[in-house]
Amino acid sequence: MYRRILNKNKRKEHTGLKYYIHTFGCQMNENDSELVAGCLQSLNAQPALSLEESNLIIINTCAVRQKTEEKLYSLLGRLGHIKKKK
C-alpha cells in the first residue's frame, strides 16, 4: 500500500501540509505511524507540533482493549472543538 502512495509517476507534493499523528496502542501501531509519517514527509508534508496547528490529523488505534477505545472517543470529542475553531 505505501509503495502505491510513493509511486514517483503519480506523486503530488503537498507543500504547506502539516500533519499530526496520534497513536494509541502497541509497538506495531507506533511502527505503522512512523511509516505513515515517512510517506507524508516524502511528499513534503511537515509534522505539526500540536493538533491545533495541523491541517491533517491521523489517529492510529486498535479496538482490542476497552481503555484504548475510551481514550479514542475522548480525543474525538476534543477534536470536534478544534474543528469548530477553524
PDB file of N, CA, C and O in Angstrom:
ATOM      1  N   MET A   1       0.815  -1.183   0.000  1.00  0.00           N
ATOM      2  CA  MET A   1       0.000   0.000   0.000  1.00  0.00           C
ATOM      3  C   MET A   1       0.866   1.256   0.000  1.00  0.00           C
ATOM      4  O   MET A   1       0.622   2.168  -0.791  1.00  0.00           O
ATOM      5  N   TYR A   2       1.854   1.321   0.854  1.00  0.00           N
ATOM      6  CA  TYR A   2       2.694   2.508   0.947  1.00  0.00           C
ATOM      7  C   TYR A   2       3.456   2.753  -0.345  1.00  0.00           C
ATOM      8  O   TYR A   2       3.723   3.902  -0.698  1.00  0.00           O
ATOM      9  N   ARG A   3       3.801   1.708  -1.041  1.00  0.00           N
ATOM     10  CA  ARG A   3       4.533   1.868  -2.306  1.00  0.00           C
ATOM     11  C   ARG A   3       3.670   2.555  -3.356  1.00  0.00           C
ATOM     12  O   ARG A   3       4.171   3.330  -4.171  1.00  0.00           O
ATOM     13  N   ARG A   4       2.374   2.269  -3.333  1.00  0.00           N
ATOM     14  CA  ARG A   4       1.479   2.923  -4.287  1.00  0.00           C
ATOM     15  C   ARG A   4       1.426   4.422  -4.045  1.00  0.00           C
ATOM     16  O   ARG A   4       1.377   5.201  -4.997  1.00  0.00           O
ATOM     17  N   ILE A   5       1.434   4.834  -2.790  1.00  0.00           N
ATOM     18  CA  ILE A   5       1.386   6.257  -2.458  1.00  0.00           C
ATOM     19  C   ILE A   5       2.629   6.958  -2.982  1.00  0.00           C
ATOM     20  O   ILE A   5       2.560   8.100  -3.437  1.00  0.00           O
ATOM     21  N   LEU A   6       3.754   6.282  -2.917  1.00  0.00           N
ATOM     22  CA  LEU A   6       5.018   6.907  -3.260  1.00  0.00           C
ATOM     23  C   LEU A   6       5.436   6.720  -4.712  1.00  0.00           C
ATOM     24  O   LEU A   6       6.553   7.074  -5.089  1.00  0.00           O
ATOM     25  N   ASN A   7       4.547   6.168  -5.524  1.00  0.00           N
ATOM     26  CA  ASN A   7       4.855   5.980  -6.932  1.00  0.00           C
ATOM     27  C   ASN A   7       5.233   7.325  -7.543  1.00  0.00           C
ATOM     28  O   ASN A   7       4.402   8.230  -7.612  1.00  0.00           O
ATOM     29  N   LYS A   8       6.479   7.461  -7.985  1.00  0.00           N
ATOM     30  CA  LYS A   8       7.004   8.754  -8.440  1.00  0.00           C
ATOM     31  C   LYS A   8       6.247   9.313  -9.631  1.00  0.00           C
ATOM     32  O   LYS A   8       6.167  10.531  -9.791  1.00  0.00           O
ATOM     33  N   ASN A   9       5.694   8.459 -10.463  1.00  0.00           N
ATOM     34  CA  ASN A   9       4.976   8.947 -11.634  1.00  0.00           C
ATOM     35  C   ASN A   9       3.650   9.615 -11.277  1.00  0.00           C
ATOM     36  O   ASN A   9       3.165  10.466 -12.023  1.00  0.00           O
ATOM     37  N   LYS A  10       3.070   9.242 -10.161  1.00  0.00           N
ATOM     38  CA  LYS A  10       1.771   9.771  -9.774  1.00  0.00           C
ATOM     39  C   LYS A  10       1.858  10.634  -8.520  1.00  0.00           C
ATOM     40  O   LYS A  10       0.830  11.068  -8.001  1.00  0.00           O
ATOM     41  N   ARG A  11       3.040  10.886  -8.035  1.00  0.00           N
ATOM     42  CA  ARG A  11       3.242  11.580  -6.769  1.00  0.00           C
ATOM     43  C   ARG A  11       2.938  13.066  -6.876  1.00  0.00           C
ATOM     44  O   ARG A  11       3.358  13.730  -7.823  1.00  0.00           O
ATOM     45  N   LYS A  12       2.210  13.576  -5.905  1.00  0.00           N
ATOM     46  CA  LYS A  12       1.959  15.003  -5.796  1.00  0.00           C
ATOM     47  C   LYS A  12       2.635  15.481  -4.530  1.00  0.00           C
ATOM     48  O   LYS A  12       2.556  14.825  -3.491  1.00  0.00           O
ATOM     49  N   GLU A  13       3.296  16.615  -4.612  1.00  0.00           N
ATOM     50  CA  GLU A  13       3.923  17.175  -3.425  1.00  0.00           C
ATOM     51  C   GLU A  13       2.933  18.103  -2.749  1.00  0.00           C
ATOM     52  O   GLU A  13       2.244  18.886  -3.404  1.00  0.00           O
ATOM     53  N   HIS A  14       2.871  18.008  -1.443  1.00  0.00           N
ATOM     54  CA  HIS A  14       1.898  18.763  -0.654  1.00  0.00           C
ATOM     55  C   HIS A  14       2.622  19.793   0.201  1.00  0.00           C
ATOM     56  O   HIS A  14       2.805  19.601   1.403  1.00  0.00           O
ATOM     57  N   THR A  15       3.026  20.875  -0.427  1.00  0.00           N
ATOM     58  CA  THR A  15       3.703  21.945   0.282  1.00  0.00           C
ATOM     59  C   THR A  15       2.701  22.624   1.200  1.00  0.00           C
ATOM     60  O   THR A  15       1.570  22.904   0.803  1.00  0.00           O
ATOM     61  N   GLY A  16       3.121  22.884   2.418  1.00  0.00           N
ATOM     62  CA  GLY A  16       2.249  23.551   3.379  1.00  0.00           C
ATOM     63  C   GLY A  16       1.400  22.607   4.200  1.00  0.00           C
ATOM     64  O   GLY A  16       0.732  23.042   5.139  1.00  0.00           O
ATOM     65  N   LEU A  17       1.407  21.334   3.874  1.00  0.00           N
ATOM     66  CA  LEU A  17       0.626  20.367   4.638  1.00  0.00           C
ATOM     67  C   LEU A  17       1.345  20.068   5.943  1.00  0.00           C
ATOM     68  O   LEU A  17       2.522  19.706   5.947  1.00  0.00           O
ATOM     69  N   LYS A  18       0.630  20.221   7.049  1.00  0.00           N
ATOM     70  CA  LYS A  18       1.173  19.876   8.363  1.00  0.00           C
ATOM     71  C   LYS A  18       0.299  18.786   8.955  1.00  0.00           C
ATOM     72  O   LYS A  18      -0.919  18.934   9.064  1.00  0.00           O
ATOM     73  N   TYR A  19       0.930  17.705   9.330  1.00  0.00           N
ATOM     74  CA  TYR A  19       0.177  16.568   9.844  1.00  0.00           C
ATOM     75  C   TYR A  19       0.508  16.319  11.318  1.00  0.00           C
ATOM     76  O   TYR A  19       1.582  16.669  11.808  1.00  0.00           O
ATOM     77  N   TYR A  20      -0.444  15.708  11.992  1.00  0.00           N
ATOM     78  CA  TYR A  20      -0.273  15.300  13.385  1.00  0.00           C
ATOM     79  C   TYR A  20      -0.775  13.871  13.489  1.00  0.00           C
ATOM     80  O   TYR A  20      -1.912  13.583  13.117  1.00  0.00           O
ATOM     81  N   ILE A  21       0.052  12.984  13.986  1.00  0.00           N
ATOM     82  CA  ILE A  21      -0.342  11.585  14.145  1.00  0.00           C
ATOM     83  C   ILE A  21      -0.419  11.273  15.636  1.00  0.00           C
ATOM     84  O   ILE A  21       0.551  11.444  16.375  1.00  0.00           O
ATOM     85  N   HIS A  22      -1.579  10.817  16.056  1.00  0.00           N
ATOM     86  CA  HIS A  22      -1.769  10.405  17.451  1.00  0.00           C
ATOM     87  C   HIS A  22      -1.925   8.886  17.446  1.00  0.00           C
ATOM     88  O   HIS A  22      -2.809   8.346  16.780  1.00  0.00           O
ATOM     89  N   THR A  23      -1.070   8.212  18.184  1.00  0.00           N
ATOM     90  CA  THR A  23      -1.043   6.752  18.175  1.00  0.00           C
ATOM     91  C   THR A  23      -1.456   6.201  19.531  1.00  0.00           C
ATOM     92  O   THR A  23      -0.901   6.579  20.563  1.00  0.00           O
ATOM     93  N   PHE A  24      -2.421   5.315  19.518  1.00  0.00           N
ATOM     94  CA  PHE A  24      -2.810   4.547  20.700  1.00  0.00           C
ATOM     95  C   PHE A  24      -2.377   3.111  20.461  1.00  0.00           C
ATOM     96  O   PHE A  24      -2.448   2.618  19.336  1.00  0.00           O
ATOM     97  N   GLY A  25      -1.936   2.445  21.502  1.00  0.00           N
ATOM     98  CA  GLY A  25      -1.721   1.009  21.364  1.00  0.00           C
ATOM     99  C   GLY A  25      -0.278   0.570  21.434  1.00  0.00           C
ATOM    100  O   GLY A  25       0.561   1.198  22.079  1.00  0.00           O
ATOM    101  N   CYS A  26      -0.018  -0.514  20.759  1.00  0.00           N
ATOM    102  CA  CYS A  26       1.229  -1.262  20.895  1.00  0.00           C
ATOM    103  C   CYS A  26       2.334  -0.741  19.984  1.00  0.00           C
ATOM    104  O   CYS A  26       2.163   0.243  19.264  1.00  0.00           O
ATOM    105  N   GLN A  27       3.463  -1.423  20.037  1.00  0.00           N
ATOM    106  CA  GLN A  27       4.613  -1.051  19.208  1.00  0.00           C
ATOM    107  C   GLN A  27       4.318  -1.206  17.717  1.00  0.00           C
ATOM    108  O   GLN A  27       4.884  -0.477  16.903  1.00  0.00           O
ATOM    109  N   MET A  28       3.453  -2.128  17.352  1.00  0.00           N
ATOM    110  CA  MET A  28       3.087  -2.268  15.936  1.00  0.00           C
ATOM    111  C   MET A  28       2.387  -1.001  15.457  1.00  0.00           C
ATOM    112  O   MET A  28       2.623  -0.544  14.338  1.00  0.00           O
ATOM    113  N   ASN A  29       1.529  -0.434  16.299  1.00  0.00           N
ATOM    114  CA  ASN A  29       0.861   0.812  15.937  1.00  0.00           C
ATOM    115  C   ASN A  29       1.878   1.939  15.815  1.00  0.00           C
ATOM    116  O   ASN A  29       1.797   2.752  14.894  1.00  0.00           O
ATOM    117  N   GLU A  30       2.834   1.993  16.737  1.00  0.00           N
ATOM    118  CA  GLU A  30       3.895   3.011  16.671  1.00  0.00           C
ATOM    119  C   GLU A  30       4.666   2.886  15.362  1.00  0.00           C
ATOM    120  O   GLU A  30       4.951   3.886  14.703  1.00  0.00           O
ATOM    121  N   ASN A  31       4.998   1.660  14.992  1.00  0.00           N
ATOM    122  CA  ASN A  31       5.730   1.419  13.745  1.00  0.00           C
ATOM    123  C   ASN A  31       4.906   1.855  12.536  1.00  0.00           C
ATOM    124  O   ASN A  31       5.432   2.479  11.614  1.00  0.00           O
ATOM    125  N   ASP A  32       3.625   1.527  12.541  1.00  0.00           N
ATOM    126  CA  ASP A  32       2.759   1.941  11.432  1.00  0.00           C
ATOM    127  C   ASP A  32       2.687   3.468  11.327  1.00  0.00           C
ATOM    128  O   ASP A  32       2.699   4.023  10.229  1.00  0.00           O
ATOM    129  N   SER A  33       2.612   4.132  12.473  1.00  0.00           N
ATOM    130  CA  SER A  33       2.571   5.599  12.473  1.00  0.00           C
ATOM    131  C   SER A  33       3.859   6.182  11.901  1.00  0.00           C
ATOM    132  O   SER A  33       3.822   7.178  11.179  1.00  0.00           O
ATOM    133  N   GLU A  34       4.987   5.574  12.216  1.00  0.00           N
ATOM    134  CA  GLU A  34       6.258   6.032  11.658  1.00  0.00           C
ATOM    135  C   GLU A  34       6.306   5.839  10.149  1.00  0.00           C
ATOM    136  O   GLU A  34       6.846   6.681   9.432  1.00  0.00           O
ATOM    137  N   LEU A  35       5.746   4.739   9.665  1.00  0.00           N
ATOM    138  CA  LEU A  35       5.693   4.506   8.216  1.00  0.00           C
ATOM    139  C   LEU A  35       4.831   5.562   7.528  1.00  0.00           C
ATOM    140  O   LEU A  35       5.206   6.086   6.479  1.00  0.00           O
ATOM    141  N   VAL A  36       3.687   5.870   8.112  1.00  0.00           N
ATOM    142  CA  VAL A  36       2.803   6.881   7.538  1.00  0.00           C
ATOM    143  C   VAL A  36       3.504   8.239   7.542  1.00  0.00           C
ATOM    144  O   VAL A  36       3.433   8.974   6.557  1.00  0.00           O
ATOM    145  N   ALA A  37       4.177   8.575   8.641  1.00  0.00           N
ATOM    146  CA  ALA A  37       4.907   9.844   8.728  1.00  0.00           C
ATOM    147  C   ALA A  37       5.982   9.921   7.642  1.00  0.00           C
ATOM    148  O   ALA A  37       6.168  10.969   7.023  1.00  0.00           O
ATOM    149  N   GLY A  38       6.677   8.829   7.415  1.00  0.00           N
ATOM    150  CA  GLY A  38       7.696   8.794   6.372  1.00  0.00           C
ATOM    151  C   GLY A  38       7.104   9.030   4.990  1.00  0.00           C
ATOM    152  O   GLY A  38       7.685   9.745   4.172  1.00  0.00           O
ATOM    153  N   CYS A  39       5.955   8.432   4.733  1.00  0.00           N
ATOM    154  CA  CYS A  39       5.276   8.652   3.442  1.00  0.00           C
ATOM    155  C   CYS A  39       4.885  10.110   3.283  1.00  0.00           C
ATOM    156  O   CYS A  39       5.078  10.697   2.218  1.00  0.00           O
ATOM    157  N   LEU A  40       4.334  10.695   4.340  1.00  0.00           N
ATOM    158  CA  LEU A  40       3.920  12.096   4.273  1.00  0.00           C
ATOM    159  C   LEU A  40       5.118  13.027   4.087  1.00  0.00           C
ATOM    160  O   LEU A  40       5.046  13.987   3.319  1.00  0.00           O
ATOM    161  N   GLN A  41       6.202  12.749   4.777  1.00  0.00           N
ATOM    162  CA  GLN A  41       7.390  13.591   4.648  1.00  0.00           C
ATOM    163  C   GLN A  41       8.000  13.486   3.259  1.00  0.00           C
ATOM    164  O   GLN A  41       8.564  14.458   2.756  1.00  0.00           O
ATOM    165  N   SER A  42       7.893  12.321   2.635  1.00  0.00           N
ATOM    166  CA  SER A  42       8.413  12.177   1.273  1.00  0.00           C
ATOM    167  C   SER A  42       7.598  13.014   0.284  1.00  0.00           C
ATOM    168  O   SER A  42       8.050  13.278  -0.830  1.00  0.00           O
ATOM    169  N   LEU A  43       6.407  13.425   0.693  1.00  0.00           N
ATOM    170  CA  LEU A  43       5.562  14.291  -0.131  1.00  0.00           C
ATOM    171  C   LEU A  43       5.663  15.753   0.312  1.00  0.00           C
ATOM    172  O   LEU A  43       4.826  16.584  -0.042  1.00  0.00           O
ATOM    173  N   ASN A  44       6.701  16.045   1.089  1.00  0.00           N
ATOM    174  CA  ASN A  44       6.989  17.393   1.602  1.00  0.00           C
ATOM    175  C   ASN A  44       6.022  17.878   2.666  1.00  0.00           C
ATOM    176  O   ASN A  44       5.969  19.077   2.939  1.00  0.00           O
ATOM    177  N   ALA A  45       5.263  16.993   3.268  1.00  0.00           N
ATOM    178  CA  ALA A  45       4.434  17.372   4.412  1.00  0.00           C
ATOM    179  C   ALA A  45       5.345  17.464   5.637  1.00  0.00           C
ATOM    180  O   ALA A  45       6.353  16.763   5.730  1.00  0.00           O
ATOM    181  N   GLN A  46       4.978  18.331   6.566  1.00  0.00           N
ATOM    182  CA  GLN A  46       5.778  18.543   7.764  1.00  0.00           C
ATOM    183  C   GLN A  46       4.984  18.142   8.998  1.00  0.00           C
ATOM    184  O   GLN A  46       3.772  18.351   9.053  1.00  0.00           O
ATOM    185  N   PRO A  47       5.659  17.567   9.987  1.00  0.00           N
ATOM    186  CA  PRO A  47       4.942  17.238  11.229  1.00  0.00           C
ATOM    187  C   PRO A  47       4.577  18.511  11.988  1.00  0.00           C
ATOM    188  O   PRO A  47       5.380  19.439  12.081  1.00  0.00           O
ATOM    189  N   ALA A  48       3.371  18.545  12.525  1.00  0.00           N
ATOM    190  CA  ALA A  48       2.924  19.671  13.348  1.00  0.00           C
ATOM    191  C   ALA A  48       3.272  19.374  14.799  1.00  0.00           C
ATOM    192  O   ALA A  48       3.300  18.217  15.220  1.00  0.00           O
ATOM    193  N   LEU A  49       3.533  20.423  15.551  1.00  0.00           N
ATOM    194  CA  LEU A  49       3.862  20.258  16.960  1.00  0.00           C
ATOM    195  C   LEU A  49       2.623  20.081  17.825  1.00  0.00           C
ATOM    196  O   LEU A  49       2.717  19.610  18.959  1.00  0.00           O
ATOM    197  N   SER A  50       1.466  20.457  17.298  1.00  0.00           N
ATOM    198  CA  SER A  50       0.227  20.320  18.065  1.00  0.00           C
ATOM    199  C   SER A  50      -0.928  20.013  17.131  1.00  0.00           C
ATOM    200  O   SER A  50      -0.835  20.195  15.917  1.00  0.00           O
ATOM    201  N   LEU A  51      -2.019  19.544  17.721  1.00  0.00           N
ATOM    202  CA  LEU A  51      -3.227  19.287  16.948  1.00  0.00           C
ATOM    203  C   LEU A  51      -3.731  20.565  16.282  1.00  0.00           C
ATOM    204  O   LEU A  51      -4.172  20.547  15.133  1.00  0.00           O
ATOM    205  N   GLU A  52      -3.662  21.670  17.017  1.00  0.00           N
ATOM    206  CA  GLU A  52      -4.210  22.932  16.540  1.00  0.00           C
ATOM    207  C   GLU A  52      -3.511  23.470  15.295  1.00  0.00           C
ATOM    208  O   GLU A  52      -4.157  24.089  14.450  1.00  0.00           O
ATOM    209  N   GLU A  53      -2.214  23.249  15.167  1.00  0.00           N
ATOM    210  CA  GLU A  53      -1.502  23.795  14.000  1.00  0.00           C
ATOM    211  C   GLU A  53      -1.523  22.861  12.797  1.00  0.00           C
ATOM    212  O   GLU A  53      -1.021  23.221  11.733  1.00  0.00           O
ATOM    213  N   SER A  54      -2.086  21.684  12.943  1.00  0.00           N
ATOM    214  CA  SER A  54      -2.107  20.728  11.824  1.00  0.00           C
ATOM    215  C   SER A  54      -3.323  20.957  10.939  1.00  0.00           C
ATOM    216  O   SER A  54      -4.346  21.477  11.384  1.00  0.00           O
ATOM    217  N   ASN A  55      -3.193  20.559   9.679  1.00  0.00           N
ATOM    218  CA  ASN A  55      -4.348  20.546   8.794  1.00  0.00           C
ATOM    219  C   ASN A  55      -4.668  19.127   8.324  1.00  0.00           C
ATOM    220  O   ASN A  55      -5.538  18.921   7.478  1.00  0.00           O
ATOM    221  N   LEU A  56      -3.957  18.163   8.884  1.00  0.00           N
ATOM    222  CA  LEU A  56      -4.249  16.747   8.690  1.00  0.00           C
ATOM    223  C   LEU A  56      -3.993  16.036  10.011  1.00  0.00           C
ATOM    224  O   LEU A  56      -2.885  16.080  10.545  1.00  0.00           O
ATOM    225  N   ILE A  57      -5.016  15.386  10.529  1.00  0.00           N
ATOM    226  CA  ILE A  57      -4.886  14.644  11.787  1.00  0.00           C
ATOM    227  C   ILE A  57      -5.146  13.176  11.495  1.00  0.00           C
ATOM    228  O   ILE A  57      -6.174  12.812  10.925  1.00  0.00           O
ATOM    229  N   ILE A  58      -4.198  12.344  11.894  1.00  0.00           N
ATOM    230  CA  ILE A  58      -4.327  10.898  11.714  1.00  0.00           C
ATOM    231  C   ILE A  58      -4.350  10.271  13.096  1.00  0.00           C
ATOM    232  O   ILE A  58      -3.481  10.541  13.925  1.00  0.00           O
ATOM    233  N   ILE A  59      -5.354   9.427  13.341  1.00  0.00           N
ATOM    234  CA  ILE A  59      -5.442   8.700  14.601  1.00  0.00           C
ATOM    235  C   ILE A  59      -5.246   7.231  14.281  1.00  0.00           C
ATOM    236  O   ILE A  59      -6.026   6.631  13.541  1.00  0.00           O
ATOM    237  N   ASN A  60      -4.198   6.664  14.846  1.00  0.00           N
ATOM    238  CA  ASN A  60      -3.874   5.260  14.618  1.00  0.00           C
ATOM    239  C   ASN A  60      -4.166   4.499  15.904  1.00  0.00           C
ATOM    240  O   ASN A  60      -3.537   4.742  16.934  1.00  0.00           O
ATOM    241  N   THR A  61      -5.108   3.590  15.839  1.00  0.00           N
ATOM    242  CA  THR A  61      -5.509   2.859  17.036  1.00  0.00           C
ATOM    243  C   THR A  61      -6.049   1.485  16.674  1.00  0.00           C
ATOM    244  O   THR A  61      -6.249   1.162  15.503  1.00  0.00           O
ATOM    245  N   CYS A  62      -6.275   0.700  17.689  1.00  0.00           N
ATOM    246  CA  CYS A  62      -6.981  -0.566  17.530  1.00  0.00           C
ATOM    247  C   CYS A  62      -8.023  -0.634  18.641  1.00  0.00           C
ATOM    248  O   CYS A  62      -7.948   0.122  19.610  1.00  0.00           O
ATOM    249  N   ALA A  63      -8.952  -1.497  18.512  1.00  0.00           N
ATOM    250  CA  ALA A  63     -10.026  -1.600  19.497  1.00  0.00           C
ATOM    251  C   ALA A  63      -9.941  -2.902  20.283  1.00  0.00           C
ATOM    252  O   ALA A  63     -10.961  -3.457  20.693  1.00  0.00           O
ATOM    253  N   VAL A  64      -8.729  -3.378  20.490  1.00  0.00           N
ATOM    254  CA  VAL A  64      -8.563  -4.631  21.228  1.00  0.00           C
ATOM    255  C   VAL A  64      -8.845  -4.415  22.711  1.00  0.00           C
ATOM    256  O   VAL A  64      -9.450  -5.269  23.358  1.00  0.00           O
ATOM    257  N   ARG A  65      -8.415  -3.289  23.246  1.00  0.00           N
ATOM    258  CA  ARG A  65      -8.596  -3.008  24.672  1.00  0.00           C
ATOM    259  C   ARG A  65      -9.641  -1.912  24.861  1.00  0.00           C
ATOM    260  O   ARG A  65      -9.668  -0.926  24.125  1.00  0.00           O
ATOM    261  N   GLN A  66     -10.487  -2.101  25.847  1.00  0.00           N
ATOM    262  CA  GLN A  66     -11.552  -1.149  26.145  1.00  0.00           C
ATOM    263  C   GLN A  66     -11.000   0.229  26.495  1.00  0.00           C
ATOM    264  O   GLN A  66     -11.553   1.238  26.056  1.00  0.00           O
ATOM    265  N   LYS A  67      -9.926   0.295  27.274  1.00  0.00           N
ATOM    266  CA  LYS A  67      -9.353   1.570  27.698  1.00  0.00           C
ATOM    267  C   LYS A  67      -8.891   2.396  26.484  1.00  0.00           C
ATOM    268  O   LYS A  67      -9.092   3.610  26.443  1.00  0.00           O
ATOM    269  N   THR A  68      -8.285   1.742  25.519  1.00  0.00           N
ATOM    270  CA  THR A  68      -7.844   2.431  24.309  1.00  0.00           C
ATOM    271  C   THR A  68      -9.028   3.004  23.552  1.00  0.00           C
ATOM    272  O   THR A  68      -8.966   4.118  23.033  1.00  0.00           O
ATOM    273  N   GLU A  69     -10.085   2.251  23.493  1.00  0.00           N
ATOM    274  CA  GLU A  69     -11.292   2.717  22.809  1.00  0.00           C
ATOM    275  C   GLU A  69     -11.872   3.946  23.524  1.00  0.00           C
ATOM    276  O   GLU A  69     -12.326   4.883  22.868  1.00  0.00           O
ATOM    277  N   GLU A  70     -11.858   3.945  24.846  1.00  0.00           N
ATOM    278  CA  GLU A  70     -12.352   5.092  25.612  1.00  0.00           C
ATOM    279  C   GLU A  70     -11.482   6.327  25.372  1.00  0.00           C
ATOM    280  O   GLU A  70     -11.999   7.438  25.254  1.00  0.00           O
ATOM    281  N   LYS A  71     -10.163   6.134  25.301  1.00  0.00           N
ATOM    282  CA  LYS A  71      -9.258   7.252  25.019  1.00  0.00           C
ATOM    283  C   LYS A  71      -9.527   7.826  23.630  1.00  0.00           C
ATOM    284  O   LYS A  71      -9.473   9.040  23.431  1.00  0.00           O
ATOM    285  N   LEU A  72      -9.812   6.955  22.682  1.00  0.00           N
ATOM    286  CA  LEU A  72     -10.119   7.401  21.326  1.00  0.00           C
ATOM    287  C   LEU A  72     -11.344   8.299  21.320  1.00  0.00           C
ATOM    288  O   LEU A  72     -11.315   9.375  20.722  1.00  0.00           O
ATOM    289  N   TYR A  73     -12.410   7.884  21.968  1.00  0.00           N
ATOM    290  CA  TYR A  73     -13.629   8.684  21.984  1.00  0.00           C
ATOM    291  C   TYR A  73     -13.411  10.016  22.691  1.00  0.00           C
ATOM    292  O   TYR A  73     -13.991  11.028  22.295  1.00  0.00           O
ATOM    293  N   SER A  74     -12.594  10.028  23.717  1.00  0.00           N
ATOM    294  CA  SER A  74     -12.258  11.274  24.404  1.00  0.00           C
ATOM    295  C   SER A  74     -11.518  12.222  23.458  1.00  0.00           C
ATOM    296  O   SER A  74     -11.831  13.411  23.400  1.00  0.00           O
ATOM    297  N   LEU A  75     -10.543  11.700  22.723  1.00  0.00           N
ATOM    298  CA  LEU A  75      -9.792  12.514  21.767  1.00  0.00           C
ATOM    299  C   LEU A  75     -10.709  13.042  20.668  1.00  0.00           C
ATOM    300  O   LEU A  75     -10.593  14.203  20.277  1.00  0.00           O
ATOM    301  N   LEU A  76     -11.606  12.220  20.171  1.00  0.00           N
ATOM    302  CA  LEU A  76     -12.523  12.665  19.120  1.00  0.00           C
ATOM    303  C   LEU A  76     -13.390  13.827  19.604  1.00  0.00           C
ATOM    304  O   LEU A  76     -13.699  14.736  18.833  1.00  0.00           O
ATOM    305  N   GLY A  77     -13.779  13.799  20.864  1.00  0.00           N
ATOM    306  CA  GLY A  77     -14.541  14.902  21.429  1.00  0.00           C
ATOM    307  C   GLY A  77     -13.735  16.194  21.431  1.00  0.00           C
ATOM    308  O   GLY A  77     -14.264  17.258  21.111  1.00  0.00           O
ATOM    309  N   ARG A  78     -12.457  16.103  21.792  1.00  0.00           N
ATOM    310  CA  ARG A  78     -11.587  17.289  21.782  1.00  0.00           C
ATOM    311  C   ARG A  78     -11.350  17.789  20.360  1.00  0.00           C
ATOM    312  O   ARG A  78     -11.262  18.996  20.130  1.00  0.00           O
ATOM    313  N   LEU A  79     -11.248  16.879  19.420  1.00  0.00           N
ATOM    314  CA  LEU A  79     -11.020  17.277  18.032  1.00  0.00           C
ATOM    315  C   LEU A  79     -12.205  18.050  17.469  1.00  0.00           C
ATOM    316  O   LEU A  79     -12.027  18.923  16.620  1.00  0.00           O
ATOM    317  N   GLY A  80     -13.398  17.741  17.928  1.00  0.00           N
ATOM    318  CA  GLY A  80     -14.581  18.471  17.485  1.00  0.00           C
ATOM    319  C   GLY A  80     -14.476  19.944  17.818  1.00  0.00           C
ATOM    320  O   GLY A  80     -14.890  20.789  17.025  1.00  0.00           O
ATOM    321  N   HIS A  81     -13.929  20.262  18.979  1.00  0.00           N
ATOM    322  CA  HIS A  81     -13.756  21.665  19.381  1.00  0.00           C
ATOM    323  C   HIS A  81     -12.699  22.356  18.510  1.00  0.00           C
ATOM    324  O   HIS A  81     -12.855  23.525  18.157  1.00  0.00           O
ATOM    325  N   ILE A  82     -11.651  21.652  18.171  1.00  0.00           N
ATOM    326  CA  ILE A  82     -10.605  22.224  17.316  1.00  0.00           C
ATOM    327  C   ILE A  82     -11.165  22.523  15.932  1.00  0.00           C
ATOM    328  O   ILE A  82     -10.886  23.574  15.354  1.00  0.00           O
ATOM    329  N   LYS A  83     -11.955  21.592  15.406  1.00  0.00           N
ATOM    330  CA  LYS A  83     -12.534  21.777  14.077  1.00  0.00           C
ATOM    331  C   LYS A  83     -13.455  22.981  14.035  1.00  0.00           C
ATOM    332  O   LYS A  83     -13.458  23.723  13.053  1.00  0.00           O
ATOM    333  N   LYS A  84     -14.239  23.187  15.089  1.00  0.00           N
ATOM    334  CA  LYS A  84     -15.154  24.335  15.127  1.00  0.00           C
ATOM    335  C   LYS A  84     -14.405  25.654  15.132  1.00  0.00           C
ATOM    336  O   LYS A  84     -14.899  26.647  14.597  1.00  0.00           O
ATOM    337  N   LYS A  85     -13.200  25.682  15.740  1.00  0.00           N
ATOM    338  CA  LYS A  85     -12.398  26.905  15.781  1.00  0.00           C
ATOM    339  C   LYS A  85     -11.852  27.269  14.405  1.00  0.00           C
ATOM    340  O   LYS A  85     -11.662  28.448  14.107  1.00  0.00           O
ATOM    341  N   LYS A  86     -11.597  26.264  13.563  1.00  0.00           N
ATOM    342  CA  LYS A  86     -11.033  26.508  12.228  1.00  0.00           C
ATOM    343  C   LYS A  86     -12.143  26.840  11.316  1.00  0.00           C
ATOM    344  O   LYS A  86     -11.915  27.087  10.131  1.00  0.00           O
TER     345      LYS A  86
END
